[in-house]
Amino acid sequence: MDMALILASTSPFRKMLFENAGLIFETEAPAIDERAIEATLEGSGANASDVAEILAESKARNIAEKNPAKLVIGGDQTLSLEHRQFHKPNNMEEARQHLLDLSGKTHQLNSAIVIVRDDEVIWRHVSVAHMHMRKLDPAFIGRHLAEVGDIALKSVGSYQIEGRGIQLFEKIEGDYFTIVGVPMIPLLAKLRELGEIDG
């Protein structure tokens, strides 16, 4: 069956959210250099929310170019702490440093979704979650990372809220889907409006 909906991502977390919502879709990995795109934005005044939206659009456009007439959904998430933007850790030492830097502070997760068909942006949206991390003992951080293993390297904050990462927080302002990486409620509303899903 030739699907009309494509998720421009191979993220297992985004795929899981789409599957759990009952969406029928394909996935395709966009061929973009996220760090290179971010480098072009330095000094432009773009904030972390803008960066997430620009990256989501770049992913969607990249896949839409190869799939005429199909609806392509691109997503991206950035983590910001004050004026600093975090990236996925490359190794466990970077993950440890991320958690030390986030400890006792409130950071933002900016989850962007952009829908593209052909060369047209049909819709864009960014949801923000405010994550209040409790003060973490360095020894606890070490034990925590040893328990979760390499999965800590798969997300920008070095944690998964749907797993043991929930233990790192004292307060969260924002919905689960935004935190995992796709603001599903507004996305589903838009897909219904477009007639792409039943409703």
N, C-alpha and C positions, 0 to 999 in steps of 0.2 A: 504493500500500500504506500502510495506517495503522500507523505505528510505535508501539510501546508504550513506547519509551525516548526520553527527551528530554534533551539536554544544554542546560542553562540558561546558555548562553554563546555568544558569537560569536568567541571567541578562536581565531585560526588555529592556535595551538600546541596547545590542548586538542583541537580538532577533528582535527588531524593525529594525535595520540596515539590517539584513539578509532578513527579510520579504519585506522591501521596495525595496531591490535589486532584488526581484523575485526569491530568492533561495528556493528550496524545501528541507526541512530538518526537523530533529527531535531535541529536546533539552533533555539533560540529565544532572542532577546535579552531578558533581564529588564529591567523598567522600575523600577529602584531608584536611589536617590541614595546611593552608597557613602560619600561624604564626610559627608553628613547623618547616616547611621547611625553612622559613626565618632564624630561630634561628640557623639551621645547617650551614648557609652561613656566619654567623658573623665571621669576621676575615679572610675570604677567599679571600678578595679583590674584591668580586663581587659588581658591582655598581648597581644602581637602574634599569638600562636597562637590565642587566644580570638577576636580580631577577625577573623581569616581564617575561622574556623568560623562565626561569626555572619553574616558577609557571604555565605558559601556557602549557609547555610540561608535567608537572606533571598532570594537569587536563586532557589533551588529552590522555595520557597513561592510566590513571585510567579508563576512559570510553572505550578506545580501547580494554582493557583486557576483557571486558564483551561483546564486539561486534565484533567478528572476521570478517575480510575482509571489514569492513566498514571504510569509511574515517571520521576521527574524528578531529574536529577543536577546539583547546583549545586557550583561550585568557586570557590575564591579563594586567592590567595597574598599573603602579606605578607612584607616584608623588615625585619628588625630588627637594629640594631647597638646593643648595650647597651640603653638604655632608649628609643632613638629608632626611630621607624617611618618608613620611606621610602615615597614614592609614585612613580608613573610621572612622569618628567620632562616638563614642558610644552614644553621647547625644548632646543636643543643646549647652551646655557650651563648649564641645570640638570643635564643629563646629565653634563657635564664636572665640575660641582661634586659630584655624587653619586660619581663615580669617585674624585675627590680625597679625599672623606670616607671612602670604603671602602678606599682604598689602604693596604696594609700591615696590615690588620685582618681579623678573622674576623666575618662576619655570618651571620645565620640566614635561611633561606628556609622559611617555614611554609606548607605546601600542604594546604588543607582540602578535603574532599569530604563532601557531605551528600546523602543520598537521601531524597526525600519522595514520598509518594503521597497524594493528596487533602490532608488536613490533618495527616497523621501523618509524623513523622520516623522513617524506618525504620532509618537507620544514619548515623553520623557518624565521621569519621576525620581526624586531622591527622598528617602526616609532616613531619619537620624535617631539613633539610640544613645542614651547617656549611661555609661557604665561606671558605676562607683565601686572600684576595687578596694577591698579591705587592706589594711596594712599587713603585709606578708613578711614573715620571718624568713631570712635567706636560707636557713636550713630546711624550712618547709618547702620552699620553692624547689630546692634540689630533690627532695623526696617526691614532690608532686611530678616533676618532669621525669624522674626515673620510673614512676608508675604509668604515666600516659605514653611515654616513648615518643617515637617519631611523628605521631599524629600532631604533636605540638608544632611541627614545622609546616603544617598544611594550612594554617590560617594566620592572618596578619597579626593577631594579638597573642599568638602562641597559646591559645586556649580554644576549647570547644564548649560552648555554653550548654550544649545538649548532652555533654558527658561530665567528666570530673571537673571541668572548668567552672561549673556553677559554684564550686566551693570557694572560688577566689573572690566572690563578690558579696558586698553587704547591701547593695541596692541597685536596681536596674530601672531605668525609665525608657521604655520603648518596647515594641512587640517582638516576639520570638523570631518571626520571619525576617524582620529587618536585621536582627542580630546574626542569624545564620547566613544571610546574604541576599535574600530576595524579598522585597516588600510585597508579599503575595496578595494581600487584601486589595490594594489599589490596582495591582496587575490584573487580577481576576475580574475586577469591575470593568476595566478597560477592554479586556477580551470579550466580555459579555456585550459591552457597548458596540464593539466591532462585529459582533455576530460570529465570533470564532469559537465560542463555547455556548452551551445551552444555558438559558437563564431567563 
